[in-house]
Amino acid sequence: MTLDPAAIFDRPRPAPTPGRPFQPFPEPYLSGPIIAHWTGKTAAALVARLARVSPEEAAVLVEFGSFWLDDRPCLEPEKNLAGHRHFRFNPPSYGPLKFYEADPGRIVYEDAELLVYNKESGRPSQAVPHDAHNNTLAALNRLIRARGDQPALWLVHRLDADTSGLLLMAKAKEAAGKLGQAFQEGRVAKKYLALGLGAAPEREKFTIEAPLAKEGRRYVVRPQGPGLSARTEFQALSAADWGSPKGLKQVLFQARPLTGRTHQIRLHLAWAGWPIVGDRFYGRREIEEESPAPRLMLASAALSFLHPRSEQMIEISLFTGTCSAGK
């Protein structure tokens, strides 16, 4: 199989870098209990006091998704604080800037029940603590609302913000439930493309089975445990000289995760000696600092699953640019 990495790993859509970062206070965020003195106040009133901005500016920040109550986003400026215990205010460095909309041309499959979008690298699948606007789910809801369709999409699986590729959503709660269960039970076949950096592989196909665990804010491979079981099948598709005196090559892998652990493919490849190009968490730090890649070279490239209503097999692939449905 001959694949062009430049076509697979297209340009990222990161958040803008502000010339003057939006920073209403020195800390990256503020959090604390809802004290009795604030009972009866609104979300916007608290944000106005914290950020020292006008009520109008505070309302914009709340609607943007920068204010949370009891670990849930609060998008209503007039939401009463009574009955809530804890707040968190997370202003983004770029301020309440609305810079991202979904591209209709990246919808690769759609019917009355489902929608599959080819997500850009750099955009989160859903809302993050400081921004509920510039994510794939919210942008697609705005897109289909503008078409006059129902606006509620259900995200049935997720991709890391820096990972691009096929993202599956349901248009109804029942379909979302069936697909979510299919993912949990391993009945959805997923294939990824990853560009690793290392020596030429000795075998074309191999499987890595090594538990993963969380240590602080990072995930690690624990070959002997304890950790959550994780298994990934790999196939080396091509290898090219990278031009390093260490003899490193860029190796294009097809990865099939048989379990769904956080950062599973990234961790397994790094542990095996092929950290993904552009991976600033698990990659080769000295190379990423000297010659940083434009993005994480990891893409969700193929999905196969039974349609939740018709029970036909749906196969969608960025490898071949095809989509098919059949028994």
Secondary structure, DSSP 8 states (H G I E B T S, - for coil): ----HHHHS---------SS---SSSSS-EEEE--GGGTT-BHHHHHHHHHT--HHHHHHHHHHT-EEETTEE---TT-B-TT--EEEE---TT-S-------GGGEEEE-SSEEEEEE-TTS-SS-BTTBSSSSHHHHHHHHHHHTTS----EE-S---TT-EEEEEEESSHHHHHHHHHHHHTT-SEEEEEEEEEES--S-SEEEEE--EEEETTEEEE-TT-SSB--EEEEEEEEEEE---TT--EEEEEEEEESS--TTHHHHHHHHHT--BTT-TTTS-HHHHHHS--SS--EEEEEEEEE-TTT--EEEEETTTTEEEEE-
